Amino acid sequence: MRITRNYLSSLLGSGSGVYGQPSLLQQALSRSKSRKTVRNSALLNSLSKTSGPLGQTAKTAGQTQKFYANMKYHAGQAADYAGKLTDRSDGSVFAKAKESGDNAEVLSQIESFVTQYNHMIGDLRESGSRTDMLYLTQLNSLSGMDSLELASCGVGRSADGTLTVNRDKLAATDLETLEKVWNRSGGFADKAADWADSVEAGAERNRQAEASSLYGNRLNPYMSSNTNGSYFNWLR
């Protein structure tokens, strides 16, 4: 087959082709480079935006990290308030109340504990993971066993495991009864503090796992982003 000089020049010529036009090879290389640039641009956009499958995964992972950060905070606060109520040192809230004859700080600590405890219970229920449901079961069992003692100072237990406070009854409870219920070794507050510590540690582990998962997905944008259920992994 005979190849004319003009055709060969247009195919392989360097610089401009015939009549100052780019060669066929240059045109092909230009189109390939253009397609590659478009693909790279789309990939960078998918990493930086929250739209599209990868972006949606990043958004969901970020929401899950925030959820577990909140759970960690609520559990930590519940443990701290319970720790103050179970403190038996000379500087404890009960020691101060005995010395001053004022129960106000004790009552405030109880109400604050109940608020954070209820937030923690709600977080565990919303999570629905296997481990968190185990924590929820244990805490519900604990409050159920001590429900009569709690009720004696105005703290009730709802069907969903959260606690309620009858402020008038709580305020009318004498310091001796409050100390027996809330400061007793092995009592409700003592055990609740231990479980809250476990919930706090578990929430931090899950938060870190979500952060690692998000980082892995950003490195591999073609990794499957399909998730079943809510934000949370049932196996956790």
C-alpha positions as MATLAB code, in Angstrom:
seq = 'MRITRNYLSSLLGSGSGVYGQPSLLQQALSRSKSRKTVRNSALLNSLSKTSGPLGQTAKTAGQTQKFYANMKYHAGQAADYAGKLTDRSDGSVFAKAKESGDNAEVLSQIESFVTQYNHMIGDLRESGSRTDMLYLTQLNSLSGMDSLELASCGVGRSADGTLTVNRDKLAATDLETLEKVWNRSGGFADKAADWADSVEAGAERNRQAEASSLYGNRLNPYMSSNTNGSYFNWLR';
ca = [
       0.000    0.000    0.000;
       1.351    3.390   -1.009;
       1.350    6.135    1.682;
       1.573    9.614    0.321;
       4.060   12.021    1.783;
       1.327   14.490    2.746;
      -0.662   11.828    4.652;
       2.446   10.554    6.452;
       3.373   14.103    7.334;
      -0.104   14.817    8.674;
       0.039   11.665   10.802;
       3.533   11.944   12.256;
       4.650   15.484   11.562;
       6.163   17.492   14.381;
       4.969   21.000   15.096;
       2.166   21.980   12.704;
       0.833   19.456   10.175;
      -0.221   20.096    6.623;
      -1.278   23.658    5.941;
      -0.436   24.669    9.517;
      -2.978   22.279   11.097;
      -2.070   19.926   14.036;
      -1.118   16.411   12.957;
      -3.532   13.501   13.443;
      -1.256   12.050   16.139;
      -1.148   15.383   17.974;
      -4.946   15.609   17.814;
      -5.305   12.091   19.253;
      -2.859   12.839   22.067;
      -4.638   16.110   22.810;
      -8.032   14.364   23.094;
      -6.548   11.710   25.410;
      -4.994   14.381   27.626;
      -8.267   16.293   27.717;
     -10.241   13.209   28.819;
      -7.671   12.464   31.537;
      -7.900   16.057   32.790;
     -11.706   15.806   32.994;
     -11.506   12.524   34.939;
      -8.970   13.967   37.396;
     -11.081   17.085   37.859;
     -14.174   14.971   38.584;
     -12.226   12.916   41.120;
     -10.965   16.011   42.938;
     -14.467   17.475   42.990;
     -15.872   14.280   44.465;
     -13.320   14.454   47.264;
     -14.007   18.068   48.108;
     -17.819   18.170   47.849;
     -20.541   16.415   49.850;
     -22.561   15.541   46.741;
     -22.306   12.231   44.933;
     -21.690    8.769   46.479;
     -18.270    9.533   47.959;
     -19.319   12.930   49.244;
     -22.439   11.430   50.818;
     -20.282    8.826   52.561;
     -18.029   11.586   53.925;
     -21.064   13.536   55.124;
     -22.568   10.477   56.832;
     -19.241    9.540   58.421;
     -18.899   13.089   59.735;
     -22.386   12.954   61.228;
     -21.596    9.619   62.868;
     -18.378   10.983   64.357;
     -20.340   13.895   65.811;
     -22.945   11.499   67.221;
     -20.324    9.430   69.020;
     -18.590   12.574   70.252;
     -21.901   13.632   71.823;
     -22.380   10.183   73.333;
     -18.882   10.343   74.802;
     -19.613   13.751   76.307;
     -22.956   12.721   77.841;
     -21.537    9.508   79.290;
     -18.509   11.354   80.656;
     -20.712   13.953   82.291;
     -22.965   11.283   83.816;
     -19.886    9.526   85.219;
     -18.512   12.800   86.633;
     -21.762   13.731   88.414;
     -22.151   10.194   89.732;
     -18.548   10.339   90.930;
     -19.238   13.527   92.899;
     -22.323   11.949   94.479;
     -20.396    8.828   95.508;
     -17.372   10.749   96.811;
     -16.864    9.951  100.513;
     -13.968   12.292  101.223;
     -14.018   15.190  103.680;
     -14.543   17.585  100.763;
     -17.493   15.723   99.224;
     -20.869   17.348   98.573;
     -22.382   15.319  101.403;
     -19.638   16.311  103.847;
     -20.195   19.960  102.944;
     -23.978   19.582  103.300;
     -23.608   18.084  106.765;
     -21.338   20.901  107.804;
     -23.482   23.713  106.399;
     -26.915   22.159  106.802;
     -27.684   23.087  103.175;
     -28.627   20.332  100.712;
     -28.687   22.595   97.641;
     -25.444   21.327   96.104;
     -26.452   17.697   96.619;
     -29.820   18.299   94.933;
     -28.130   20.112   92.045;
     -25.717   17.228   91.491;
     -28.577   14.719   91.440;
     -30.563   16.709   88.881;
     -27.495   17.237   86.711;
     -26.704   13.527   86.842;
     -30.265   12.634   85.800;
     -30.098   15.037   82.822;
     -26.835   13.599   81.470;
     -27.875   10.028   82.282;
     -31.021   10.482   80.176;
     -28.985   11.904   77.285;
     -26.721    8.857   77.476;
     -29.697    6.477   77.485;
     -31.119    8.249   74.434;
     -27.780    8.017   72.610;
     -27.498    4.290   73.276;
     -31.023    3.689   72.038;
     -30.460    5.756   68.887;
     -27.208    3.968   68.126;
     -28.789    0.531   68.198;
     -25.440   -1.236   67.846;
     -24.971   -4.572   69.560;
     -22.547   -3.241   72.176;
     -24.591   -0.122   72.890;
     -27.772   -2.173   73.293;
     -25.893   -4.304   75.835;
     -24.958   -1.157   77.770;
     -28.583   -0.013   77.583;
     -29.839   -3.354   78.907;
     -27.417   -3.273   81.829;
     -28.302    0.313   82.782;
     -32.040   -0.389   82.537;
     -31.612   -3.447   84.748;
     -29.614   -1.405   87.244;
     -32.176    1.392   87.525;
     -34.958   -1.192   87.728;
     -33.368   -2.979   90.669;
     -32.857    0.297   92.540;
     -36.161    1.908   91.512;
     -37.653    1.804   95.035;
     -34.643    3.522   96.576;
     -34.606    6.140   93.829;
     -38.332    6.757   94.240;
     -37.840    7.395   97.961;
     -36.093   10.656   97.089;
     -38.275   11.708   94.154;
     -36.433   10.060   91.265;
     -38.666    7.863   89.132;
     -38.004    5.509   86.241;
     -39.820    5.652   82.897;
     -40.613    2.702   80.653;
     -37.814    3.673   78.237;
     -35.210    3.568   81.018;
     -34.846    7.314   81.464;
     -35.191    8.895   84.903;
     -37.589   11.591   86.049;
     -37.251   14.032   88.943;
     -40.031   15.179   91.233;
     -38.322   18.333   92.410;
     -40.666   18.938   95.340;
     -40.193   15.433   96.695;
     -36.440   15.585   96.085;
     -36.153   18.888   97.940;
     -38.170   17.496  100.855;
     -35.932   14.424  101.251;
     -33.690   14.525  104.313;
     -29.910   14.398  103.897;
     -29.639   10.986  105.558;
     -31.910    9.394  102.955;
     -30.137   11.169  100.095;
     -26.795    9.903  101.350;
     -28.123    6.357  101.718;
     -29.423    6.307   98.137;
     -26.724    8.247   96.298;
     -23.558    7.876   98.354;
     -23.786    4.191   99.211;
     -20.915    1.974   98.068;
     -22.251   -0.421   95.432;
     -25.429    1.629   95.069;
     -27.086    2.904   91.900;
     -24.826    5.926   91.389;
     -21.705    3.868   92.055;
     -22.591    1.234   89.445;
     -23.983    3.782   86.981;
     -20.637    5.609   87.071;
     -18.820    2.398   86.106;
     -21.174    1.728   83.184;
     -20.993    5.344   82.057;
     -17.203    5.059   81.958;
     -17.575    2.019   79.670;
     -20.026    3.845   77.408;
     -17.646    6.814   77.194;
     -14.718    4.581   76.199;
     -16.821    2.700   73.647;
     -18.071    5.925   72.080;
     -14.504    7.162   71.660;
     -13.484    3.885   69.984;
     -16.391    4.172   67.556;
     -15.601    7.820   66.846;
     -12.017    6.915   65.986;
     -13.196    4.002   63.819;
     -15.430    6.348   61.835;
     -12.539    8.780   61.382;
     -10.329    5.960   60.061;
     -13.109    4.767   57.751;
     -13.582    8.254   56.313;
      -9.830    8.596   55.732;
      -9.754    5.207   53.971;
     -12.640    6.159   51.697;
     -10.905    9.405   50.732;
      -7.811    7.437   49.745;
      -9.901    5.001   47.718;
     -12.856    6.867   46.222;
     -14.010    3.768   44.347;
     -14.523    1.836   47.572;
     -18.134    0.817   48.067;
     -20.028    3.496   49.963;
     -23.183    1.439   50.479;
     -24.365    1.311   54.097;
     -27.357   -0.527   55.481;
     -29.535    0.663   58.336;
     -28.875    3.947   60.101;
     -25.503    5.544   60.775;
     -24.285    2.662   62.824;
     -22.721   -0.739   62.333;
     -24.701   -3.491   64.050;
     -21.518   -5.452   64.772;
     -20.063   -2.722   66.988;
];
